[in-house]
Amino acid sequence: MTVTYLDLTPDQRAGLDGVPFDGRHLVSGPPGSGKSILAAQRAVMLALTGTPVTLLTYSNLLRQSLAGSVHVLGPADRSVRVMTAHRWLADWYGATPPGGGDGWYDWDALFNRAADRAAADGPTLVIDEGQDLPPEFYLLCRMINARVTVYADECQRLTDTNSTLDEIARNLGQCSRRELDGNHRNTEQIASFAAHFHMGTGLPSLPVRQGPAPRLHRFHERGAADLLILLAESHPGRSIGVIARSRHTQFSLLGSVQRRAPRLKPQLYTSESRGSLYRNLDLGRGGIVIVNRASAKGLGFDTVVIPDTHEDAAMDPTSAALRMAYYVLATRARQELHLGYEGDTEPPLLAQVSTGVLQRG
């Protein structure tokens, strides 16, 4: 069997090769440890053994990103399908399952179908950002005797129906657990800023790669669009991820950039789009990509801009959900991180960060 490694460090390669092909496995690691690319690599490796594999995500945008990685890796017979968990559940069920009222399906209906379909050999699944799937999903995997590898980090939960690492392992049943270390995405400066919002026990080790400190901007009218145009024109070819809290902010920024710098051809993604427009992106090219916070998980950009931190000003700065959100958003950036707000006062969450870690102006 020939294995093609894609942008893996020696430690990541060793960790990938050390996970047995059979059984159920949970691999955890901090942002930048390479979980997403390892998930794609794991899916391809399993497919090369002759078994069809499905690579699952919660987010459709992450699905698109991983589909690109799988396409680069192979295999030529396309025996790896990349799907959202919702879509896979509907395909496995045979029709759209009854709704469950929480954005998922009626789990009792799915469990009953699993009992009717009891089989010795279940599907082979690889799951990225597995903390965003509910505990019931992993119990279903156990019921259908699925071969499962989950990549997860419970310090990056952004959904209300999520799973802890212990819940994933417990519901899968017999499950090995492994940990990844290292941060191969961020600079030391970005990781140091993100560390202010870390909610787990024990901070991840800081990377050695250096870069500019994150910067907080006070925006006046059209100030966010000015920054985006400046960044795109100063660094052509770089990917610039704009992560907005609201759809209104997304489309406002898209319109401003399109009117003033149409040559930049910014892209926008929203899960609420019902057609291909604003739904299917070309993530292989550089430039501006405007997404919402819920869709940012698992993605990485050369430069990240969080333009609307003032919309969080009314929230309790000690809120675990708010701090976890900023931890996830900050760690999407590979080289530069910019945050912005409108008004006269810094958002309380950011006002707590020293100037040595977060530059102003």
N, C-alpha and C positions, 0 to 999 in steps of 0.2 A: 504494500500500500504506500503510495507516494503522498506525503503531506506537504502542503505549501503553507508556510507561516507568513502572516501578514502583520508587520510592524510589532512584533513581540520581543520583549526582553528575554534573556536567558532564563530568568526566574519564572516568567510567565509561561515560557515553553515547557519548563519542567513541571509546572503546576498543571498545565493542560495534559501533558503526557501521563501524569500521575493519577488521573481520574479514571477508574475502570470503565470500560464500555458498558457493562451491564449494571443493573441496580438503579438506585435513586440517590442523588447527590445534591447537596446544597453548598454553594461556593459564595462566600461573602467577602466584601472588600469595600474600602472607602472610595469616594469619587477619584477618578483618574487612575485607578488600579488596573483598568483594562477589562472590566467585566463584559462590556458590550462586544468588543472585538473577540474576546475569548468565547462568548456565547456563539458568535457566528462561526468561529473556527471549530468549536466543539460540534456544532450541527453538521458541518461539512465532513469532519472526521468520522462521525457516526454514519453518515450517508455512504462514505467510501467502503464501509463494511457490507454494503448491499441492502441496507434497511432504509426505507423511506423515513425522513425526519421532518418534523414541523418545528420551526423556530417561532416562539410566541412572544408578543409584547402586549402591554396594556394600551400604549399610545400608537395611533396610526402613523404619526410622523416618525417615531422611532422605528416602526415597521419599515417605512420607506428607506431610512438610513441603513438598517441592517440588510435589507434586500440588496442594496448596492454593494455591501461588503461580501455577501454570499455570491453575488454575480462575479466579483473579481476572483474569489477563491475557487469557484466551481461547486460541485462537480458538473461535468459536461452534460450529464443526463438530467440535470435539474431535479434531482431527487430530494432537494431541500425546499420545502414550502415555507414562506415567511408570512405570518398572519397575525392579526390581533386575536386576543383570547376570545373576545365576543364572537368574531367570525368563525373561529375554530369550533366553539361550542355549538353554534348553529349547524355547522356542517356535520359534526359528530352526532348531534341529536336527530338530524334528518329533516328538520324544519326549524322555523324560528321558535324557540322554547317560550313558554309563558313568562311574562314579565314578573320580576320580583319586587318592584317598587323602589329599589335602591340603585338603579342603573345597571343591575345585573339581571339574571333570570331566576325563575322559581327553582331553587335548588332541590326541593323535594321532587319536582318533575324530572330533573336531571338524574337524581339518585335512583328514582324508579326505573328510568330508562337504562341506567347502568346495571341494575339488578337483572333486567330482562336480557341484557346483552353480555352476561358474564362469559369471559373467554380467557384462555390460558395466556395468550400473548396479546398485550395491549399495544397502543401506539408508542412511538418514540418521540419525546418532546424535549426541547431545550427552551428555557424561559429566561428572558432578560428582564431586569427590573422586577423581579418576582415579588418584592414586597408590596407592589401595587395591586396584586390579585388577592381576592378574599380567601380566608381559610377554607371555605367550602370547596374552592377550586381544587385544592390539594387533596382533600378527602375524596373528591371524585376521581382524581388521578390514581389514588390508591385503589379505589373500588374497581376501576377498569384495568388494573394491573399494568399501568403505563410505566415505561422506562423513562425517567425524568431527571434532567439536570437543571437546577435552578441557580441563577446568578442574582444576588440581592444585596441590599444594604438598608437596614431598617432605619438608619439615620437620614434616609432620603425619601420618606413617605410623603406623597402629595395628594393622596386620595383618602376619602372617608372610609372606604371598605378595603382596608389594607391588612397585611399579615406581618406579624413579627417573625424573626428567624425561628424562634422556638415553635411558633404555631405551624410554620411551614414544615419543619422537621417532624413534629409530632403527627401532623395529619398525613404526611407521606408514609409514615410507618418506619420501616427499616431504612435509614437514611444516613449516609456518611456526611460529615461536615468538614469543610476545608476553608481556609482563610487566605485571601490575597493581601499583600502588603505593598506599600509604595504608591506614589502619586506621579504618574507619567504624563499628566495633562497640564497641570497648572504650574505657574512659577511660584517661587517661595513667597513673593509678595501677595499674590492672589490667594494662595492657601492660608497665609497668615491672617488675611482679612476674613476669609470664610470660617476660620477657627473660632472667631468670636460668636458664631451662631451654632456651633456643633453641640448636639444634644446627647450624644452617647457618652459612654465611659471611656476615658483615655483618648486623647487627641491623636489622629493619624500623624505619622511622621511627615515633616515638611520636605518638599522636593528641593533639589539643589539648584535647579535652573532659575536664572535671574531675569527680571523684567521690571517695567515701571510699576510703581505703586498704583493701586486702584484710585480712581479720582471721582469726587462728588461734585456735580455741577448744579448751580442754581439756574434754572431755565426761565427765560422770559418768553414772550410769544414767539413761536416757531423756533425756539432755541434747540429743541431736541432734533428737529429736522436739519438745522444748521450743522449740528455735531455729526449726524449720520453722513451727510454729504461730504463734510471735511474728512472724516475717517475713510470713506470709500474712495475719495479722490487721492488721498495721501498714500493709501496702501492698496492699489489695484491688485485684484487677485485674492486678497484676504477674504475670508468668510466673516461676516459681521452679523451676529445674532442679536436681534432686538427682541427682548422678552418683556411683553406688556401685561399689565394686570387685567385690562378690559379690552373688549373687541372695539369699543369706540376709539381708544387710543391707537390700536392697530391700524384701523382704516384712516384715521386722521393723519398719522405719520406716512402711511402709504400714499395718500393723496398729495401731501406736501412735497414728498420727494419726487413723485412722478411729475408734478407740475414744474418744479424748479430744476430738476436734473433727470429728465426722462432717459438719458443715455445710460444711467446706472441700472435700470431695469430691476427695481426691487421686487422681491417675492413676498407673499403673505400666505400664511396657513391658518385656517380655522376649521375646527372639527364640525362646525355647524353648516359648512358648505355642503350642498347636496349634489353638486356637479364636480367636474375636474378643476374648474377655476377655484383657486384658493384652497385646493385640496391635495393636488399632486404637484410636488416641487422637484426641481432639479437641484439636489443637494450636492452634486458633484462640481458645480461651478462656484466661484467666489461671489462676493457682493453681499447685499443686504437681504436678510431673511427675517421677516417680522412674524413672531409666533406669540402665543399666549403662555402663561406660566405652566399650565397643566400639560402642555405639549413639549416642554423643554427637557423633560427627564431623559437621561441617557444620551443627549446630544452634546456635541462639542463644537465650539466656534473659535476662530483665531481671536476675535474681539467680541466681547459681549457688552451690550448697552441695556441697562434697566432704567427706562426713561421716566417712570411715574411712581417713584417711591413715596411721594406726598400722599398717594391714595391709601397708604398704610399708616398715616400719621395718627389716626384715631384709635388704632389698635394698641392693646397692651404690649409694650416692648418686651415683656417677659413671657409672652405667649409662646408656648412650644411650637405651635403650628406656624406662627410667623417666623420664628427663628429658623425652623427647619426649612421653610420655603426659601429664605435668603441663603442658607447653606447650599441648597441645591442650585439656585440661580447663579451664585458667585462661582461655583466650581464648574460651570459650563465653559469658562474662558480659558483659552490656552496661553494667550500673550498679553492681552489688555482687558481691563474691566472698567467700565464707566457707569456711574449711577447718577440719576438726575431727579430734581424735585422742583416744583413750582411753589411760590409763596415766599414769605419772609423768614420762615423758621425751618431748620432742618428737621426731618422726621425723627422722633425720639429714639428709634432703634439705631439710627446711624449717628446721631449726636453723641452717643456713648463711645464711639470708636475714635481713638486718638488720631491726631494729625499725622503722626509717624506711620500709621498703618493705612489711613484713608486721607489722601490729599484733597484739599478743597480748592475750588475755583477753576 
